[in-house]
């Protein structure tokens, strides 16, 4: 896959089949769009191309609000697009000036004249340009004027859930429902982290833990609670149970992430790892005694081991 981080690098090619979007998460709905352009390109001998943005447009359009947390970094998006078979990934630096571009200029001057396209594949709710004034109808009108084709992909649903990045963020950040989030994403949610030193309390409880700090502070962190996870270390996925929260039993104030890894005793302080979330086990709890904590942790461990065994059985 060819990747372009500046428009100046992009060579005009009228034989591109384009789709455009932020594609945070590259979720199931995004994947339908992307597979559509890849299939169309393969059948016609053209190039599939994804035009995406960095940073997230909401950070620029609503600068006073809390920055949006990401399901995927730009690098993770790139990796997913490569896996899906995209030929060209074109990253547009999204800034204030770009946000003021009209929908007509976006189509005519950028996609048609600068990048080049023969077909434009869009989602059912596609809006773009200043004040999101561009719509499916305006795209179709311009396609007749300029001479490119348009294909609209319908709403994607799983069960009663419409697949969207905002829906998945809510499931993870507010509810911790990582199993449902994985269904909508088409893969388990994950993030990269660095192992940092903690206070060693887990070891005194008989459950030594590795304390983690997310590599990218903009990534989504699931809601407080206990999770069944796998941690990628030395080319291997190690099962474990992870607590996210403030540890109320010990009057904690700062939010921390710590993971107890099963059948693992290597020294990994300072190492970079990847965590993927399989299932939420329970809420974070306040206990009356250390003994109560240990009793619950043993129950959690057995449950999480069952979750991981089932995962291995279904994903050999």
N, C-alpha and C positions, 0 to 999 in steps of 0.2 A: 504494500500500500504506500502510495506517495502522500506525504503530509506537508502542508504548507501553513506556516504560522504568520505569514504576512501576504497581503494581496499582491505586493510587488513580485512575489515569487511565482505567482500563478500564471501559467501560460494559457492564453485563450484557446479553448477547444469547443467547437460547436457540437461535438459528438458526445456530450456528457448528458447523463440522466441524473437529475439533481433531486435531492430533498434537503430541507433546511430546518434547523431547530437547535435548541440547546442540548437536547437529548441527555439530560441528567439522569443517570441510572441505566440508560440504554435498556429500558424495561420492555415488557412484552409488546406493548403498543408500538414503541419505537422500532422494535425488531421486525414487525410486520412491514412498516414503511421501508426499512433498510433492505429486507429480503426482496421486497418488490423491485427496488431499483437495481439490485444485484441480478435478479432474474431477468429483468427487462434488458439490462446491458448485455448479459451473456447471450440472450436469444438474438440480439440485433447487432452484436459485434461492437458495441459502444462502451463508454466508460461510466461506471457508477461513481457518483460523487456526493459526499455529505458536506454541507456547509454548516458550520456550528460556530458558537460564540464563546469567548472567554475575556473577562470574567462573566459570571451569570448576569444577564440583562437586568434582573431585579435589583442587583446591587447598585447599578447606575441610575436606573429610572426612579428608584425610591431610596436615595442615599441616606435619609434620616432614619430609616427603619433598621431593625436588627438584620444584619446580613444573613442571607439564606444559607442554611447548611446543605452540604452537597452529598448526594448519593454516590457520585463518582467524581474523581479529579479529572482534569484534562487528560492526563496520562492513562488513567483507567478507561476513559471513553475511547481513546485511541486504540487501546488494546482490544476492546470489545468490537470496535468497528473492523479492525483487522481480522478478528476471528470470524466475523460475519461475511467477509469477502469483499469489502468495499475497496475500490481502486484508488480514489482520491479523498482525502480529508482536508478540507479548507477551513482554517480557523480565522475568524474575523475578530480582531481586538475590539471589544465592545466598549465604547466610550461615550461621553455626552454628545459629541458631534454626530457620531453614528446613530445615536438614538433619535436624533432629529430628522433623519433621512425619511422622506415620504415613501409610502408604499410603492408608488409608481417609479420613483428613482431607484428603489431597491431592485425591482424587477428589471427595468429597462437598462439602467446604467451599470448595475453591479452584476446581476445574474446573467443577463442576456449579452451585454456588450463587453464586460470585463472577463467574466469567468467562462461564459458560453454554455449553452444547453440546447438539447433538442426536445427533452421532456422534463416536466416538473411534477414530482409526486408529493402530495400533501395530505395531511390528516383532515378528518372531518370537521375539526374546530380551528383550522388554520387561520391565524390573524398575524399581521406583521406591519412593519413600518411605523412612523410616528403616530402615537396615540392608537396603535393597533388598528389603523383605519383600513388596511388591506384585508380583503376577505376572499373566500373561494370565488365569489362572483366576479370580483375585480381581477383575479388571476385569470379566469376564463376569458374575460373581455380582452385582456392584454395578450393572451395566447393567440387569439384570432388576429389581432393587429400585427404581432411580431412573427408568428408562425411556429410556435412550439406547442406540443401536446400537453395535456393535463390529465393526471389520474388522481382521484380522491380515494383515500383509504378510509373505511368505515370505523366507527367506534369499536374499541376492543374491550371485551368484558370477560372476567373470570368469575363464574357464579353471579352474584349480585353486585360485584365490584367493577366499576369502570377503572381501567388501568390508567394511572397518571402519576407523575413524579410527586406532586403535592400529596396525593393519597398515600403513597408509600412512605414519604417523610413522616406524615402524621402517624401512621401505623407504628413506625419505629420509635420516633422521638417521644410521642405522647402515650403510647400504649405498649410498646415493646413487643408487638406481635410480629416477630421475625419470621415465623413460619408462613403466615399469610403474605407478608412482604416478599418472601422468597418466591411464592407462586406468581406474584405480579411482576417481579423483576425477571423471573426466568432463571434465577440463580440465587444462592445464599448471599445475604448482605455481608460485606467484609470491609475491613479497613486495615491500613498499615499502622504499626505502633513500635515504639522503642521501649525496651525493658529498663525500668528505673528502680532505684532503691526505695523500699518502703520501710515500715517500722518493725517488720519481723513478727507482727502479732499472729499471722496465720500459722507460722511455725510452732508457736507456743500452744496453739489449739490442736496441733496434729495435722494441719492442712497447710503446708508451706505454699506460699503464693508468689507469683511474679507480678509486680506492679507495672502497669502499662501507661504510657502516654501516647496519645494519637499523634502520628507524624504530621498530619495536616489538621490544624485546629478548625478548619471549615467543614470537616466531614461530620456527617450525622453520627451522634452517639445515641444508642438506644436508651429508652427510659430506665430509670433505676430499677434494679431487680437482679435476680440470679438467672443465668443462662447456660444452656448446654452449648459449648463452642468447640471448635477445632482451631489449633494454632499451628501455623506453618513454620517449622524450624528445620534447617538442614535438609531441605527437600522432602520433608515428611510432615504429614498432618497428625498432630498429637491431640487426643481428646482431653477435655477438661471442663471444669465448671467455673464460671466467671461471675463475680459480683461487681455491679456498678452502683455507686451510691455514696452515702456519707457515713455509713457504719454507725447507726443511731445508738446501738448498745453501748458503744464507747464514746458517745457524745461527740462524734465527728462533725466537722463543719464543712470541710472541703470535699467535693465530689472526687472519688477515686475509682480506678478500674484495677481489679486484681484477679488473677486466674490461677486456680489450682490445677496443675497438669497431672494426668494419670500416668503412673509407671514411668516417671521422668525425673531425673535428678541431676541433670547437667547444670553447670553454672552459665547463666545466660544474661547476666547484667550487662547493659549497654548494647545488647543485640537488637537487630531490627527483625520484627516478626510480622506475620499477617494473621488476623483473627477473622474467622467466619462464624456467624451466628446461626445455630440450628433450631433452637427452640427456647422460649422463655419458660422458666421453671416456676418461679413465684416472685411475689413482691419482696422488696427489702423489708426486713422485720427488726423490731426491737425485742431483745430477749431479756429475761430476768436474771440469767446467770450464764457463766461460761459453759456449764454442763448442758444447759438448754441449747446453746449454740451448737455444741459438738453433736448432740443428738440429732438436730435438724440437718447439720452438714452431712452426717452419715446417710440420712435419708435422701438428701439431695444427690449425693454421689451415686447411690445405687440407681436412682431414677435417671440421672444423666448418662450413666453407662448404658442403660437400656436404650435411651434415645440414640446414642452413638452406634450401638450394635445394630439397631434398626436402620440407621443411615447407611452403614457399611453393607448391610444386606440388600438394600434397595439401590445402592450406588457402588457396585463391585469394582 
